[in-house]
């Protein structure tokens, strides 16, 4: 029996650690995708997308997509 181990990859933006899925969410969100579309592209439920959003907002101490866009540009995650 061959067991697969799922090892979550982490990415740093500055000194903030994000999971690869959180980073994918940031890129898709900042590029104007709606949460339902992000879920479809990432093959996860809307609830999972909301969990990614909540986790990211907590890590960054932000409350809106606009603040997320500002962070992503400043951190070099996306270009203008």
mmCIF file of the N, C-alpha and C atoms, coordinates in Angstrom:
data_MODEL
# 
_entry.id   MODEL 
# 
loop_
_atom_site.group_PDB 
_atom_site.id 
_atom_site.type_symbol 
_atom_site.label_atom_id 
_atom_site.label_alt_id 
_atom_site.label_comp_id 
_atom_site.label_asym_id 
_atom_site.label_entity_id 
_atom_site.label_seq_id 
_atom_site.pdbx_PDB_ins_code 
_atom_site.Cartn_x 
_atom_site.Cartn_y 
_atom_site.Cartn_z 
_atom_site.occupancy 
_atom_site.B_iso_or_equiv 
_atom_site.pdbx_formal_charge 
_atom_site.auth_seq_id 
_atom_site.auth_comp_id 
_atom_site.auth_asym_id 
_atom_site.auth_atom_id 
_atom_site.pdbx_PDB_model_num 
ATOM 1   N N  . UNK A 1 1  ? 0.855   -1.184 0.000   1.00 0.00 ? 1  UNK A N  1 
ATOM 2   C CA . UNK A 1 1  ? 0.000   0.000  0.000   1.00 0.00 ? 1  UNK A CA 1 
ATOM 3   C C  . UNK A 1 1  ? 0.889   1.232  0.000   1.00 0.00 ? 1  UNK A C  1 
ATOM 4   N N  . UNK A 1 2  ? 0.634   2.103  -0.968  1.00 0.00 ? 2  UNK A N  1 
ATOM 5   C CA . UNK A 1 2  ? 1.409   3.324  -1.109  1.00 0.00 ? 2  UNK A CA 1 
ATOM 6   C C  . UNK A 1 2  ? 0.621   4.481  -0.511  1.00 0.00 ? 2  UNK A C  1 
ATOM 7   N N  . UNK A 1 3  ? 1.130   5.085  0.548   1.00 0.00 ? 3  UNK A N  1 
ATOM 8   C CA . UNK A 1 3  ? 0.453   6.206  1.189   1.00 0.00 ? 3  UNK A CA 1 
ATOM 9   C C  . UNK A 1 3  ? 1.022   7.513  0.678   1.00 0.00 ? 3  UNK A C  1 
ATOM 10  N N  . UNK A 1 4  ? 0.134   8.421  0.311   1.00 0.00 ? 4  UNK A N  1 
ATOM 11  C CA . UNK A 1 4  ? 0.562   9.743  -0.117  1.00 0.00 ? 4  UNK A CA 1 
ATOM 12  C C  . UNK A 1 4  ? 0.492   10.687 1.071   1.00 0.00 ? 4  UNK A C  1 
ATOM 13  N N  . UNK A 1 5  ? 1.514   11.483 1.232   1.00 0.00 ? 5  UNK A N  1 
ATOM 14  C CA . UNK A 1 5  ? 1.547   12.460 2.308   1.00 0.00 ? 5  UNK A CA 1 
ATOM 15  C C  . UNK A 1 5  ? 1.320   13.833 1.692   1.00 0.00 ? 5  UNK A C  1 
ATOM 16  N N  . UNK A 1 6  ? 0.310   14.520 2.184   1.00 0.00 ? 6  UNK A N  1 
ATOM 17  C CA . UNK A 1 6  ? 0.023   15.865 1.694   1.00 0.00 ? 6  UNK A CA 1 
ATOM 18  C C  . UNK A 1 6  ? 0.803   16.863 2.535   1.00 0.00 ? 6  UNK A C  1 
ATOM 19  N N  . UNK A 1 7  ? 1.821   17.437 1.961   1.00 0.00 ? 7  UNK A N  1 
ATOM 20  C CA . UNK A 1 7  ? 2.623   18.429 2.683   1.00 0.00 ? 7  UNK A CA 1 
ATOM 21  C C  . UNK A 1 7  ? 2.282   19.804 2.147   1.00 0.00 ? 7  UNK A C  1 
ATOM 22  N N  . UNK A 1 8  ? 1.692   20.613 3.003   1.00 0.00 ? 8  UNK A N  1 
ATOM 23  C CA . UNK A 1 8  ? 1.286   21.964 2.617   1.00 0.00 ? 8  UNK A CA 1 
ATOM 24  C C  . UNK A 1 8  ? 2.525   22.816 2.405   1.00 0.00 ? 8  UNK A C  1 
ATOM 25  N N  . UNK A 1 9  ? 2.596   23.476 1.269   1.00 0.00 ? 9  UNK A N  1 
ATOM 26  C CA . UNK A 1 9  ? 3.708   24.375 0.979   1.00 0.00 ? 9  UNK A CA 1 
ATOM 27  C C  . UNK A 1 9  ? 3.373   25.753 1.523   1.00 0.00 ? 9  UNK A C  1 
ATOM 28  N N  . UNK A 1 10 ? 4.371   26.436 2.015   1.00 0.00 ? 10 UNK A N  1 
ATOM 29  C CA . UNK A 1 10 ? 4.177   27.769 2.551   1.00 0.00 ? 10 UNK A CA 1 
ATOM 30  C C  . UNK A 1 10 ? 4.965   28.778 1.735   1.00 0.00 ? 10 UNK A C  1 
ATOM 31  N N  . UNK A 1 11 ? 4.438   29.970 1.664   1.00 0.00 ? 11 UNK A N  1 
ATOM 32  C CA . UNK A 1 11 ? 5.045   31.060 0.918   1.00 0.00 ? 11 UNK A CA 1 
ATOM 33  C C  . UNK A 1 11 ? 5.103   32.269 1.845   1.00 0.00 ? 11 UNK A C  1 
ATOM 34  N N  . UNK A 1 12 ? 6.194   33.001 1.793   1.00 0.00 ? 12 UNK A N  1 
ATOM 35  C CA . UNK A 1 12 ? 6.321   34.196 2.624   1.00 0.00 ? 12 UNK A CA 1 
ATOM 36  C C  . UNK A 1 12 ? 6.170   35.452 1.775   1.00 0.00 ? 12 UNK A C  1 
ATOM 37  N N  . UNK A 1 13 ? 5.409   36.384 2.296   1.00 0.00 ? 13 UNK A N  1 
ATOM 38  C CA . UNK A 1 13 ? 5.328   37.725 1.722   1.00 0.00 ? 13 UNK A CA 1 
ATOM 39  C C  . UNK A 1 13 ? 5.811   38.641 2.834   1.00 0.00 ? 13 UNK A C  1 
ATOM 40  N N  . UNK A 1 14 ? 7.032   39.105 2.690   1.00 0.00 ? 14 UNK A N  1 
ATOM 41  C CA . UNK A 1 14 ? 7.650   39.805 3.811   1.00 0.00 ? 14 UNK A CA 1 
ATOM 42  C C  . UNK A 1 14 ? 7.917   38.771 4.889   1.00 0.00 ? 14 UNK A C  1 
ATOM 43  N N  . UNK A 1 15 ? 7.414   39.020 6.082   1.00 0.00 ? 15 UNK A N  1 
ATOM 44  C CA . UNK A 1 15 ? 7.581   38.039 7.161   1.00 0.00 ? 15 UNK A CA 1 
ATOM 45  C C  . UNK A 1 15 ? 6.265   37.343 7.495   1.00 0.00 ? 15 UNK A C  1 
ATOM 46  N N  . UNK A 1 16 ? 5.278   37.445 6.598   1.00 0.00 ? 16 UNK A N  1 
ATOM 47  C CA . UNK A 1 16 ? 3.973   36.805 6.821   1.00 0.00 ? 16 UNK A CA 1 
ATOM 48  C C  . UNK A 1 16 ? 3.934   35.505 6.030   1.00 0.00 ? 16 UNK A C  1 
ATOM 49  N N  . UNK A 1 17 ? 3.599   34.423 6.715   1.00 0.00 ? 17 UNK A N  1 
ATOM 50  C CA . UNK A 1 17 ? 3.576   33.111 6.099   1.00 0.00 ? 17 UNK A CA 1 
ATOM 51  C C  . UNK A 1 17 ? 2.168   32.785 5.610   1.00 0.00 ? 17 UNK A C  1 
ATOM 52  N N  . UNK A 1 18 ? 2.049   32.455 4.321   1.00 0.00 ? 18 UNK A N  1 
ATOM 53  C CA . UNK A 1 18 ? 0.789   32.041 3.719   1.00 0.00 ? 18 UNK A CA 1 
ATOM 54  C C  . UNK A 1 18 ? 0.925   30.624 3.188   1.00 0.00 ? 18 UNK A C  1 
ATOM 55  N N  . UNK A 1 19 ? -0.185  29.899 3.178   1.00 0.00 ? 19 UNK A N  1 
ATOM 56  C CA . UNK A 1 19 ? -0.178  28.616 2.487   1.00 0.00 ? 19 UNK A CA 1 
ATOM 57  C C  . UNK A 1 19 ? -0.223  28.903 0.992   1.00 0.00 ? 19 UNK A C  1 
ATOM 58  N N  . UNK A 1 20 ? 0.151   27.928 0.200   1.00 0.00 ? 20 UNK A N  1 
ATOM 59  C CA . UNK A 1 20 ? 0.084   28.072 -1.258  1.00 0.00 ? 20 UNK A CA 1 
ATOM 60  C C  . UNK A 1 20 ? -1.350  28.374 -1.678  1.00 0.00 ? 20 UNK A C  1 
ATOM 61  N N  . UNK A 1 21 ? -2.327  27.738 -1.059  1.00 0.00 ? 21 UNK A N  1 
ATOM 62  C CA . UNK A 1 21 ? -3.744  27.976 -1.386  1.00 0.00 ? 21 UNK A CA 1 
ATOM 63  C C  . UNK A 1 21 ? -4.158  29.404 -1.040  1.00 0.00 ? 21 UNK A C  1 
ATOM 64  N N  . UNK A 1 22 ? -3.682  29.924 0.079   1.00 0.00 ? 22 UNK A N  1 
ATOM 65  C CA . UNK A 1 22 ? -3.990  31.313 0.442   1.00 0.00 ? 22 UNK A CA 1 
ATOM 66  C C  . UNK A 1 22 ? -3.403  32.273 -0.585  1.00 0.00 ? 22 UNK A C  1 
ATOM 67  N N  . UNK A 1 23 ? -2.186  31.990 -1.026  1.00 0.00 ? 23 UNK A N  1 
ATOM 68  C CA . UNK A 1 23 ? -1.563  32.845 -2.033  1.00 0.00 ? 23 UNK A CA 1 
ATOM 69  C C  . UNK A 1 23 ? -2.342  32.780 -3.345  1.00 0.00 ? 23 UNK A C  1 
ATOM 70  N N  . UNK A 1 24 ? -2.780  31.579 -3.726  1.00 0.00 ? 24 UNK A N  1 
ATOM 71  C CA . UNK A 1 24 ? -3.613  31.438 -4.926  1.00 0.00 ? 24 UNK A CA 1 
ATOM 72  C C  . UNK A 1 24 ? -4.887  32.269 -4.777  1.00 0.00 ? 24 UNK A C  1 
ATOM 73  N N  . UNK A 1 25 ? -5.499  32.212 -3.598  1.00 0.00 ? 25 UNK A N  1 
ATOM 74  C CA . UNK A 1 25 ? -6.708  32.999 -3.346  1.00 0.00 ? 25 UNK A CA 1 
ATOM 75  C C  . UNK A 1 25 ? -6.413  34.488 -3.507  1.00 0.00 ? 25 UNK A C  1 
ATOM 76  N N  . UNK A 1 26 ? -5.308  34.954 -2.952  1.00 0.00 ? 26 UNK A N  1 
ATOM 77  C CA . UNK A 1 26 ? -4.963  36.377 -3.037  1.00 0.00 ? 26 UNK A CA 1 
ATOM 78  C C  . UNK A 1 26 ? -4.866  36.799 -4.505  1.00 0.00 ? 26 UNK A C  1 
ATOM 79  N N  . UNK A 1 27 ? -4.144  36.042 -5.296  1.00 0.00 ? 27 UNK A N  1 
ATOM 80  C CA . UNK A 1 27 ? -3.955  36.395 -6.706  1.00 0.00 ? 27 UNK A CA 1 
ATOM 81  C C  . UNK A 1 27 ? -5.291  36.428 -7.435  1.00 0.00 ? 27 UNK A C  1 
ATOM 82  N N  . UNK A 1 28 ? -6.110  35.401 -7.239  1.00 0.00 ? 28 UNK A N  1 
ATOM 83  C CA . UNK A 1 28 ? -7.410  35.353 -7.920  1.00 0.00 ? 28 UNK A CA 1 
ATOM 84  C C  . UNK A 1 28 ? -8.335  36.461 -7.436  1.00 0.00 ? 28 UNK A C  1 
ATOM 85  N N  . UNK A 1 29 ? -8.306  36.744 -6.156  1.00 0.00 ? 29 UNK A N  1 
ATOM 86  C CA . UNK A 1 29 ? -9.168  37.770 -5.581  1.00 0.00 ? 29 UNK A CA 1 
ATOM 87  C C  . UNK A 1 29 ? -8.778  39.152 -6.058  1.00 0.00 ? 29 UNK A C  1 
ATOM 88  N N  . UNK A 1 30 ? -7.492  39.430 -6.047  1.00 0.00 ? 30 UNK A N  1 
ATOM 89  C CA . UNK A 1 30 ? -6.997  40.735 -6.450  1.00 0.00 ? 30 UNK A CA 1 
ATOM 90  C C  . UNK A 1 30 ? -7.259  40.986 -7.933  1.00 0.00 ? 30 UNK A C  1 
ATOM 91  N N  . UNK A 1 31 ? -7.310  39.924 -8.719  1.00 0.00 ? 31 UNK A N  1 
ATOM 92  C CA . UNK A 1 31 ? -7.569  40.057 -10.146 1.00 0.00 ? 31 UNK A CA 1 
ATOM 93  C C  . UNK A 1 31 ? -9.051  40.170 -10.474 1.00 0.00 ? 31 UNK A C  1 
ATOM 94  N N  . UNK A 1 32 ? -9.895  40.394 -9.453  1.00 0.00 ? 32 UNK A N  1 
ATOM 95  C CA . UNK A 1 32 ? -11.298 40.713 -9.669  1.00 0.00 ? 32 UNK A CA 1 
ATOM 96  C C  . UNK A 1 32 ? -12.260 39.554 -9.752  1.00 0.00 ? 32 UNK A C  1 
ATOM 97  N N  . UNK A 1 33 ? -11.808 38.352 -9.465  1.00 0.00 ? 33 UNK A N  1 
ATOM 98  C CA . UNK A 1 33 ? -12.707 37.199 -9.501  1.00 0.00 ? 33 UNK A CA 1 
ATOM 99  C C  . UNK A 1 33 ? -13.668 37.216 -8.324  1.00 0.00 ? 33 UNK A C  1 
ATOM 100 N N  . UNK A 1 34 ? -14.890 36.791 -8.560  1.00 0.00 ? 34 UNK A N  1 
ATOM 101 C CA . UNK A 1 34 ? -15.864 36.648 -7.480  1.00 0.00 ? 34 UNK A CA 1 
ATOM 102 C C  . UNK A 1 34 ? -15.553 35.367 -6.721  1.00 0.00 ? 34 UNK A C  1 
ATOM 103 N N  . UNK A 1 35 ? -15.990 35.317 -5.472  1.00 0.00 ? 35 UNK A N  1 
ATOM 104 C CA . UNK A 1 35 ? -15.665 34.165 -4.626  1.00 0.00 ? 35 UNK A CA 1 
ATOM 105 C C  . UNK A 1 35 ? -16.161 32.851 -5.217  1.00 0.00 ? 35 UNK A C  1 
ATOM 106 N N  . UNK A 1 36 ? -17.335 32.835 -5.829  1.00 0.00 ? 36 UNK A N  1 
ATOM 107 C CA . UNK A 1 36 ? -17.825 31.602 -6.468  1.00 0.00 ? 36 UNK A CA 1 
ATOM 108 C C  . UNK A 1 36 ? -16.895 31.163 -7.588  1.00 0.00 ? 36 UNK A C  1 
ATOM 109 N N  . UNK A 1 37 ? -16.394 32.126 -8.368  1.00 0.00 ? 37 UNK A N  1 
ATOM 110 C CA . UNK A 1 37 ? -15.469 31.815 -9.459  1.00 0.00 ? 37 UNK A CA 1 
ATOM 111 C C  . UNK A 1 37 ? -14.127 31.315 -8.914  1.00 0.00 ? 37 UNK A C  1 
ATOM 112 N N  . UNK A 1 38 ? -13.670 31.931 -7.834  1.00 0.00 ? 38 UNK A N  1 
ATOM 113 C CA . UNK A 1 38 ? -12.413 31.493 -7.215  1.00 0.00 ? 38 UNK A CA 1 
ATOM 114 C C  . UNK A 1 38 ? -12.558 30.047 -6.739  1.00 0.00 ? 38 UNK A C  1 
ATOM 115 N N  . UNK A 1 39 ? -13.674 29.743 -6.091  1.00 0.00 ? 39 UNK A N  1 
ATOM 116 C CA . UNK A 1 39 ? -13.919 28.373 -5.633  1.00 0.00 ? 39 UNK A CA 1 
ATOM 117 C C  . UNK A 1 39 ? -13.899 27.380 -6.779  1.00 0.00 ? 39 UNK A C  1 
ATOM 118 N N  . UNK A 1 40 ? -14.529 27.749 -7.890  1.00 0.00 ? 40 UNK A N  1 
ATOM 119 C CA . UNK A 1 40 ? -14.564 26.859 -9.061  1.00 0.00 ? 40 UNK A CA 1 
ATOM 120 C C  . UNK A 1 40 ? -13.158 26.658 -9.626  1.00 0.00 ? 40 UNK A C  1 
ATOM 121 N N  . UNK A 1 41 ? -12.365 27.723 -9.689  1.00 0.00 ? 41 UNK A N  1 
ATOM 122 C CA . UNK A 1 41 ? -11.004 27.628 -10.230 1.00 0.00 ? 41 UNK A CA 1 
ATOM 123 C C  . UNK A 1 41 ? -10.077 26.838 -9.318  1.00 0.00 ? 41 UNK A C  1 
ATOM 124 N N  . UNK A 1 42 ? -10.340 26.919 -8.006  1.00 0.00 ? 42 UNK A N  1 
ATOM 125 C CA . UNK A 1 42 ? -9.491  26.215 -7.045  1.00 0.00 ? 42 UNK A CA 1 
ATOM 126 C C  . UNK A 1 42 ? -10.063 24.843 -6.676  1.00 0.00 ? 42 UNK A C  1 
ATOM 127 N N  . UNK A 1 43 ? -11.247 24.521 -7.208  1.00 0.00 ? 43 UNK A N  1 
ATOM 128 C CA . UNK A 1 43 ? -11.910 23.240 -6.942  1.00 0.00 ? 43 UNK A CA 1 
ATOM 129 C C  . UNK A 1 43 ? -12.226 23.031 -5.467  1.00 0.00 ? 43 UNK A C  1 
ATOM 130 N N  . UNK A 1 44 ? -12.710 24.102 -4.818  1.00 0.00 ? 44 UNK A N  1 
ATOM 131 C CA . UNK A 1 44 ? -13.110 24.024 -3.415  1.00 0.00 ? 44 UNK A CA 1 
ATOM 132 C C  . UNK A 1 44 ? -14.457 24.730 -3.242  1.00 0.00 ? 44 UNK A C  1 
ATOM 133 N N  . UNK A 1 45 ? -15.084 24.505 -2.102  1.00 0.00 ? 45 UNK A N  1 
ATOM 134 C CA . UNK A 1 45 ? -16.397 25.099 -1.826  1.00 0.00 ? 45 UNK A CA 1 
ATOM 135 C C  . UNK A 1 45 ? -16.267 26.575 -1.466  1.00 0.00 ? 45 UNK A C  1 
ATOM 136 N N  . UNK A 1 46 ? -17.388 27.274 -1.537  1.00 0.00 ? 46 UNK A N  1 
ATOM 137 C CA . UNK A 1 46 ? -17.420 28.686 -1.157  1.00 0.00 ? 46 UNK A CA 1 
ATOM 138 C C  . UNK A 1 46 ? -17.039 28.845 0.317   1.00 0.00 ? 46 UNK A C  1 
ATOM 139 N N  . UNK A 1 47 ? -17.393 27.884 1.152   1.00 0.00 ? 47 UNK A N  1 
ATOM 140 C CA . UNK A 1 47 ? -17.042 27.929 2.577   1.00 0.00 ? 47 UNK A CA 1 
ATOM 141 C C  . UNK A 1 47 ? -15.518 27.888 2.754   1.00 0.00 ? 47 UNK A C  1 
ATOM 142 N N  . UNK A 1 48 ? -14.859 27.059 1.966   1.00 0.00 ? 48 UNK A N  1 
ATOM 143 C CA . UNK A 1 48 ? -13.401 26.982 2.031   1.00 0.00 ? 48 UNK A CA 1 
ATOM 144 C C  . UNK A 1 48 ? -12.786 28.299 1.584   1.00 0.00 ? 48 UNK A C  1 
ATOM 145 N N  . UNK A 1 49 ? -13.350 28.902 0.545   1.00 0.00 ? 49 UNK A N  1 
ATOM 146 C CA . UNK A 1 49 ? -12.878 30.209 0.080   1.00 0.00 ? 49 UNK A CA 1 
ATOM 147 C C  . UNK A 1 49 ? -13.046 31.246 1.183   1.00 0.00 ? 49 UNK A C  1 
ATOM 148 N N  . UNK A 1 50 ? -14.184 31.226 1.855   1.00 0.00 ? 50 UNK A N  1 
ATOM 149 C CA . UNK A 1 50 ? -14.413 32.166 2.962   1.00 0.00 ? 50 UNK A CA 1 
ATOM 150 C C  . UNK A 1 50 ? -13.409 31.934 4.084   1.00 0.00 ? 50 UNK A C  1 
ATOM 151 N N  . UNK A 1 51 ? -13.048 30.676 4.336   1.00 0.00 ? 51 UNK A N  1 
ATOM 152 C CA . UNK A 1 51 ? -12.039 30.376 5.354   1.00 0.00 ? 51 UNK A CA 1 
ATOM 153 C C  . UNK A 1 51 ? -10.672 30.924 4.958   1.00 0.00 ? 51 UNK A C  1 
ATOM 154 N N  . UNK A 1 52 ? -10.298 30.773 3.664   1.00 0.00 ? 52 UNK A N  1 
ATOM 155 C CA . UNK A 1 52 ? -9.040  31.352 3.192   1.00 0.00 ? 52 UNK A CA 1 
ATOM 156 C C  . UNK A 1 52 ? -9.051  32.860 3.401   1.00 0.00 ? 52 UNK A C  1 
ATOM 157 N N  . UNK A 1 53 ? -10.148 33.498 2.987   1.00 0.00 ? 53 UNK A N  1 
ATOM 158 C CA . UNK A 1 53 ? -10.273 34.952 3.120   1.00 0.00 ? 53 UNK A CA 1 
ATOM 159 C C  . UNK A 1 53 ? -10.122 35.365 4.579   1.00 0.00 ? 53 UNK A C  1 
ATOM 160 N N  . UNK A 1 54 ? -10.860 34.700 5.467   1.00 0.00 ? 54 UNK A N  1 
ATOM 161 C CA . UNK A 1 54 ? -10.809 35.066 6.887   1.00 0.00 ? 54 UNK A CA 1 
ATOM 162 C C  . UNK A 1 54 ? -9.413  34.891 7.466   1.00 0.00 ? 54 UNK A C  1 
ATOM 163 N N  . UNK A 1 55 ? -8.741  33.822 7.097   1.00 0.00 ? 55 UNK A N  1 
ATOM 164 C CA . UNK A 1 55 ? -7.394  33.567 7.591   1.00 0.00 ? 55 UNK A CA 1 
ATOM 165 C C  . UNK A 1 55 ? -6.419  34.645 7.110   1.00 0.00 ? 55 UNK A C  1 
ATOM 166 N N  . UNK A 1 56 ? -6.522  34.998 5.838   1.00 0.00 ? 56 UNK A N  1 
ATOM 167 C CA . UNK A 1 56 ? -5.644  36.033 5.268   1.00 0.00 ? 56 UNK A CA 1 
ATOM 168 C C  . UNK A 1 56 ? -5.920  37.382 5.910   1.00 0.00 ? 56 UNK A C  1 
ATOM 169 N N  . UNK A 1 57 ? -7.188  37.738 6.021   1.00 0.00 ? 57 UNK A N  1 
ATOM 170 C CA . UNK A 1 57 ? -7.542  39.024 6.626   1.00 0.00 ? 57 UNK A CA 1 
ATOM 171 C C  . UNK A 1 57 ? -7.036  39.104 8.058   1.00 0.00 ? 57 UNK A C  1 
ATOM 172 N N  . UNK A 1 58 ? -7.111  37.996 8.786   1.00 0.00 ? 58 UNK A N  1 
ATOM 173 C CA . UNK A 1 58 ? -6.622  37.983 10.168  1.00 0.00 ? 58 UNK A CA 1 
ATOM 174 C C  . UNK A 1 58 ? -5.105  38.154 10.208  1.00 0.00 ? 58 UNK A C  1 
ATOM 175 N N  . UNK A 1 59 ? -4.397  37.420 9.344   1.00 0.00 ? 59 UNK A N  1 
ATOM 176 C CA . UNK A 1 59 ? -2.938  37.528 9.314   1.00 0.00 ? 59 UNK A CA 1 
ATOM 177 C C  . UNK A 1 59 ? -2.485  38.948 8.984   1.00 0.00 ? 59 UNK A C  1 
ATOM 178 N N  . UNK A 1 60 ? -3.232  39.618 8.093   1.00 0.00 ? 60 UNK A N  1 
ATOM 179 C CA . UNK A 1 60 ? -2.848  40.951 7.656   1.00 0.00 ? 60 UNK A CA 1 
ATOM 180 C C  . UNK A 1 60 ? -3.498  42.065 8.460   1.00 0.00 ? 60 UNK A C  1 
ATOM 181 N N  . UNK A 1 61 ? -4.431  41.682 9.337   1.00 0.00 ? 61 UNK A N  1 
ATOM 182 C CA . UNK A 1 61 ? -5.176  42.654 10.132  1.00 0.00 ? 61 UNK A CA 1 
ATOM 183 C C  . UNK A 1 61 ? -5.876  43.674 9.226   1.00 0.00 ? 61 UNK A C  1 
ATOM 184 N N  . UNK A 1 62 ? -6.608  43.125 8.245   1.00 0.00 ? 62 UNK A N  1 
ATOM 185 C CA . UNK A 1 62 ? -7.361  43.960 7.302   1.00 0.00 ? 62 UNK A CA 1 
ATOM 186 C C  . UNK A 1 62 ? -8.820  43.524 7.302   1.00 0.00 ? 62 UNK A C  1 
ATOM 187 N N  . UNK A 1 63 ? -9.677  44.315 6.629   1.00 0.00 ? 63 UNK A N  1 
ATOM 188 C CA . UNK A 1 63 ? -11.108 44.020 6.623   1.00 0.00 ? 63 UNK A CA 1 
ATOM 189 C C  . UNK A 1 63 ? -11.760 44.137 5.256   1.00 0.00 ? 63 UNK A C  1 
ATOM 190 N N  . UNK A 1 64 ? -10.982 44.358 4.191   1.00 0.00 ? 64 UNK A N  1 
ATOM 191 C CA . UNK A 1 64 ? -11.623 44.547 2.897   1.00 0.00 ? 64 UNK A CA 1 
ATOM 192 C C  . UNK A 1 64 ? -10.725 44.074 1.753   1.00 0.00 ? 64 UNK A C  1 
ATOM 193 N N  . UNK A 1 65 ? -11.365 43.849 0.613   1.00 0.00 ? 65 UNK A N  1 
ATOM 194 C CA . UNK A 1 65 ? -10.627 43.446 -0.575  1.00 0.00 ? 65 UNK A CA 1 
ATOM 195 C C  . UNK A 1 65 ? -9.702  44.575 -1.038  1.00 0.00 ? 65 UNK A C  1 
ATOM 196 N N  . UNK A 1 66 ? -10.128 45.822 -0.863  1.00 0.00 ? 66 UNK A N  1 
ATOM 197 C CA . UNK A 1 66 ? -9.285  46.950 -1.251  1.00 0.00 ? 66 UNK A CA 1 
ATOM 198 C C  . UNK A 1 66 ? -7.956  46.930 -0.491  1.00 0.00 ? 66 UNK A C  1 
ATOM 199 N N  . UNK A 1 67 ? -8.024  46.638 0.796   1.00 0.00 ? 67 UNK A N  1 
ATOM 200 C CA . UNK A 1 67 ? -6.802  46.553 1.596   1.00 0.00 ? 67 UNK A CA 1 
ATOM 201 C C  . UNK A 1 67 ? -5.950  45.375 1.142   1.00 0.00 ? 67 UNK A C  1 
ATOM 202 N N  . UNK A 1 68 ? -6.603  44.290 0.735   1.00 0.00 ? 68 UNK A N  1 
ATOM 203 C CA . UNK A 1 68 ? -5.882  43.127 0.226   1.00 0.00 ? 68 UNK A CA 1 
ATOM 204 C C  . UNK A 1 68 ? -5.148  43.479 -1.066  1.00 0.00 ? 68 UNK A C  1 
ATOM 205 N N  . UNK A 1 69 ? -5.796  44.229 -1.934  1.00 0.00 ? 69 UNK A N  1 
ATOM 206 C CA . UNK A 1 69 ? -5.165  44.672 -3.179  1.00 0.00 ? 69 UNK A CA 1 
ATOM 207 C C  . UNK A 1 69 ? -3.933  45.520 -2.875  1.00 0.00 ? 69 UNK A C  1 
ATOM 208 N N  . UNK A 1 70 ? -4.061  46.469 -1.961  1.00 0.00 ? 70 UNK A N  1 
ATOM 209 C CA . UNK A 1 70 ? -2.931  47.320 -1.584  1.00 0.00 ? 70 UNK A CA 1 
ATOM 210 C C  . UNK A 1 70 ? -1.768  46.476 -1.062  1.00 0.00 ? 70 UNK A C  1 
ATOM 211 N N  . UNK A 1 71 ? -2.083  45.502 -0.208  1.00 0.00 ? 71 UNK A N  1 
ATOM 212 C CA . UNK A 1 71 ? -1.034  44.631 0.327   1.00 0.00 ? 71 UNK A CA 1 
ATOM 213 C C  . UNK A 1 71 ? -0.365  43.843 -0.792  1.00 0.00 ? 71 UNK A C  1 
ATOM 214 N N  . UNK A 1 72 ? -1.162  43.249 -1.689  1.00 0.00 ? 72 UNK A N  1 
ATOM 215 C CA . UNK A 1 72 ? -0.622  42.407 -2.752  1.00 0.00 ? 72 UNK A CA 1 
ATOM 216 C C  . UNK A 1 72 ? 0.293   43.191 -3.678  1.00 0.00 ? 72 UNK A C  1 
ATOM 217 N N  . UNK A 1 73 ? -0.061  44.429 -3.965  1.00 0.00 ? 73 UNK A N  1 
ATOM 218 C CA . UNK A 1 73 ? 0.787   45.278 -4.821  1.00 0.00 ? 73 UNK A CA 1 
ATOM 219 C C  . UNK A 1 73 ? 2.073   45.632 -4.083  1.00 0.00 ? 73 UNK A C  1 
ATOM 220 N N  . UNK A 1 74 ? 1.935   46.071 -2.837  1.00 0.00 ? 74 UNK A N  1 
ATOM 221 C CA . UNK A 1 74 ? 3.105   46.468 -2.048  1.00 0.00 ? 74 UNK A CA 1 
ATOM 222 C C  . UNK A 1 74 ? 4.078   45.305 -1.830  1.00 0.00 ? 74 UNK A C  1 
ATOM 223 N N  . UNK A 1 75 ? 3.525   44.094 -1.624  1.00 0.00 ? 75 UNK A N  1 
ATOM 224 C CA . UNK A 1 75 ? 4.348   42.920 -1.375  1.00 0.00 ? 75 UNK A CA 1 
ATOM 225 C C  . UNK A 1 75 ? 4.910   42.313 -2.656  1.00 0.00 ? 75 UNK A C  1 
ATOM 226 N N  . UNK A 1 76 ? 4.461   42.829 -3.816  1.00 0.00 ? 76 UNK A N  1 
ATOM 227 C CA . UNK A 1 76 ? 4.967   42.310 -5.084  1.00 0.00 ? 76 UNK A CA 1 
ATOM 228 C C  . UNK A 1 76 ? 4.316   41.012 -5.518  1.00 0.00 ? 76 UNK A C  1 
ATOM 229 N N  . UNK A 1 77 ? 3.166   40.686 -4.927  1.00 0.00 ? 77 UNK A N  1 
ATOM 230 C CA . UNK A 1 77 ? 2.462   39.454 -5.299  1.00 0.00 ? 77 UNK A CA 1 
ATOM 231 C C  . UNK A 1 77 ? 1.820   39.621 -6.663  1.00 0.00 ? 77 UNK A C  1 
ATOM 232 N N  . UNK A 1 78 ? 1.318   40.815 -6.948  1.00 0.00 ? 78 UNK A N  1 
ATOM 233 C CA . UNK A 1 78 ? 0.730   41.128 -8.259  1.00 0.00 ? 78 UNK A CA 1 
ATOM 234 C C  . UNK A 1 78 ? 1.289   42.460 -8.745  1.00 0.00 ? 78 UNK A C  1 
ATOM 235 N N  . UNK A 1 79 ? 1.215   42.662 -10.049 1.00 0.00 ? 79 UNK A N  1 
ATOM 236 C CA . UNK A 1 79 ? 1.614   43.933 -10.650 1.00 0.00 ? 79 UNK A CA 1 
ATOM 237 C C  . UNK A 1 79 ? 0.370   44.766 -10.889 1.00 0.00 ? 79 UNK A C  1 
ATOM 238 N N  . UNK A 1 80 ? 0.570   46.052 -11.015 1.00 0.00 ? 80 UNK A N  1 
ATOM 239 C CA . UNK A 1 80 ? -0.549  46.958 -11.304 1.00 0.00 ? 80 UNK A CA 1 
ATOM 240 C C  . UNK A 1 80 ? -0.944  46.807 -12.752 1.00 0.00 ? 80 UNK A C  1 
# 
